[in-house]
Amino acid sequence: MTASPNDKDGGAAFPRPASEGHHAEDGESRRGYGEQEGMSLRDYFAAKALIQFGEPEAMRHWMSQGGNDYDKAYALIAEDCYRMADAMLSARNQSNETKSQ
């Protein structure tokens, strides 16, 4: 896991170290898995923001902003989700800086 909490994307949201395998109850060895970084914390925060932004009232707002074009409305929603994720990462970094002082 090479990402750190100071990376622009916040690092990995659900990292998992590599495994050499494990033994099942029957004593047989099972194949392990390689290191998995998962999605970035930025992507995770954006997905969480999407829950709120997908509410019917919010959709009406974006549809009006997108000229009642679904593709334009979805692009606006995606931009705003990542804008919110960036704000959450910024607040997280500021909080961490305050704690370390």
Contacts in CASP RR format, 6 or more apart in sequence:
PFRMAT RR
TARGET T0000
AUTHOR 0000-0000-0000
METHOD contacts of the structure
MODEL  1
MTASPNDKDGGAAFPRPASEGHHAEDGESRRGYGEQEGMSLRDYFAAKAL
IQFGEPEAMRHWMSQGGNDYDKAYALIAEDCYRMADAMLSARNQSNETKS
Q
1 12 0 8 1.000
1 15 0 8 1.000
1 17 0 8 1.000
1 35 0 8 1.000
1 37 0 8 1.000
3 9 0 8 1.000
3 10 0 8 1.000
3 11 0 8 1.000
3 12 0 8 1.000
3 15 0 8 1.000
3 37 0 8 1.000
3 40 0 8 1.000
4 11 0 8 1.000
5 11 0 8 1.000
5 92 0 8 1.000
5 93 0 8 1.000
5 96 0 8 1.000
6 93 0 8 1.000
8 42 0 8 1.000
8 89 0 8 1.000
9 40 0 8 1.000
9 41 0 8 1.000
9 42 0 8 1.000
9 43 0 8 1.000
9 89 0 8 1.000
10 40 0 8 1.000
10 41 0 8 1.000
10 42 0 8 1.000
10 89 0 8 1.000
10 92 0 8 1.000
11 37 0 8 1.000
11 40 0 8 1.000
11 41 0 8 1.000
11 42 0 8 1.000
12 37 0 8 1.000
12 38 0 8 1.000
12 39 0 8 1.000
12 40 0 8 1.000
12 41 0 8 1.000
13 38 0 8 1.000
13 39 0 8 1.000
13 40 0 8 1.000
13 41 0 8 1.000
13 43 0 8 1.000
13 44 0 8 1.000
14 38 0 8 1.000
14 39 0 8 1.000
14 44 0 8 1.000
15 35 0 8 1.000
15 36 0 8 1.000
15 37 0 8 1.000
15 38 0 8 1.000
16 33 0 8 1.000
16 35 0 8 1.000
16 36 0 8 1.000
16 38 0 8 1.000
17 35 0 8 1.000
18 32 0 8 1.000
18 33 0 8 1.000
18 34 0 8 1.000
18 35 0 8 1.000
19 32 0 8 1.000
19 33 0 8 1.000
19 34 0 8 1.000
20 32 0 8 1.000
21 29 0 8 1.000
21 30 0 8 1.000
21 31 0 8 1.000
21 32 0 8 1.000
21 33 0 8 1.000
22 29 0 8 1.000
22 30 0 8 1.000
22 32 0 8 1.000
23 29 0 8 1.000
23 30 0 8 1.000
24 30 0 8 1.000
39 47 0 8 1.000
41 89 0 8 1.000
42 82 0 8 1.000
42 85 0 8 1.000
42 86 0 8 1.000
42 89 0 8 1.000
43 85 0 8 1.000
45 84 0 8 1.000
45 85 0 8 1.000
45 88 0 8 1.000
45 89 0 8 1.000
46 78 0 8 1.000
46 81 0 8 1.000
46 82 0 8 1.000
46 84 0 8 1.000
46 85 0 8 1.000
47 81 0 8 1.000
49 80 0 8 1.000
49 81 0 8 1.000
49 84 0 8 1.000
49 85 0 8 1.000
49 88 0 8 1.000
50 77 0 8 1.000
50 81 0 8 1.000
52 58 0 8 1.000
53 62 0 8 1.000
53 77 0 8 1.000
53 80 0 8 1.000
53 81 0 8 1.000
53 84 0 8 1.000
54 77 0 8 1.000
58 77 0 8 1.000
59 73 0 8 1.000
62 73 0 8 1.000
62 74 0 8 1.000
62 76 0 8 1.000
62 77 0 8 1.000
63 70 0 8 1.000
63 73 0 8 1.000
65 72 0 8 1.000
65 73 0 8 1.000
65 76 0 8 1.000
66 72 0 8 1.000
66 73 0 8 1.000
66 76 0 8 1.000
67 73 0 8 1.000
END
